[in-house]
Amino acid sequence: MMLSLLLIFISFIALSLTLKRHYAIIFPRRKMLSNAVYQLIRLAGFSGLLIAAYLCTLSYGVSVGLVYWTGLLTVAAVTQSLLLTYKPRWLLPSLLLSNLMMMFIGIVLQGTHL
């Protein structure tokens, strides 16, 4: 479940970076990306959400897994919206921390069932 939450949080960050105003807030001195890069980031974000839904349904079954996934979507969305509103500079460090935690959980869970 923690792996799915981190994957959803990372996916939401990727999706928020496809909005030009969020990208300008997080990276104020960088040039805007091309439309192809925005589409690639958006595809990665939606793919992460689908993978997280698959992991939840794999772990808990379809009915309960989708309910857990919806709850995790809510937690990640509220967390990210608060970060974007009040502390947008914390978004990138939280992204790096989420990736490190996801790698650690993947190493711990290697060889076990999710």
N, C-alpha and C positions, 0 to 999 in steps of 0.2 A: 504494500500500500504506500509506503514511503517512496519507493521508486516511482510509482505512478504520480504521486504528488510533485516530486521534483521534475519529472518529465513534463507535466502539465505547466508548472511554473516556468520552465525554460521555454516551452512552446509559446506561452503567453508573452514572454519577453520578446521572442522572435517576431510574433505577430504585431506587437506594439512598435517595434522598430521599423515596420513597413509603413507606418504613418509618418509623414514628413515632419510634422510638428514634434512628435516624440523623439524622432531621430535628432532633430535640431536641439532639443533640450538635453539629451544624453551626450551627444557629440557636438558641442557648439562651434568648434573651430574646423570641423571637417566639411568637405564638399558633400553635396547630396549624391546618393548612389544612382546608378542607372536603373531604368525600369526593369530590366532583365534581372538585376540583382535583387530588387524588391520582390519580384515574383518568385525567385528562388528561395528567399527567406520566408515568404508567405507559405510556400509549399512545404518547407521544412517545419514550420509552425503547425500547420494542419496535420501533417504526417505524425508529428509528435503527439498531438491530441488523439489521433486514431490509434496509435500504438499504446497509449495509456489506457484507452477504452478497452483494447484487446487484453492488456495485462489484467485489468480489473475483472473482466468477464472470464478470463482464464482462471483466476484465483477464486472467485466467489460464485461463478455461474452467471448466466445472462441477466436474470432479474435483479439479483442483489448486486452484482457487479456494476450494472449501469446506474444503480442508485448510489453506490459508493463513488463512482466516477463523477456523477453530477455533484455530489458533495465536495469532492476534491476540486472540481472546477470552481465551485463557489469560494472555497478557501483560497485558492491560488489567485482568483480574480480580485478578491478583496485585498489580499496582500499586495498584489502588484499595483492596484489602483491607489492604495495608500502610499506606496513607495513613489509612484509617478507624481502624485499630488504634492507630497510634503518633502520627500528626500529623493529627487530624481538622480542625484549623483551616487546614491547607494545601489542603484539598479545593477550596474556592471559588477561591482564586487559581490553582490548576492548571486548574480549569474555564475560567476567563477566558483563561488562556494557551493552552489547547487551542483555544478558539474563535478566538482571534487567529491561531494557526498554521494553522487550517483555512481561514480567510479568505485568508491569504497563499498557501497552497498552491493554493487555488482560483483566485486571480489569476494565479499563475505557470502553472498548467496550462490556463488558458483558451485554447481554440482548439487544444489538443493532445489526443491520445488518452490515456486513463488508462492 
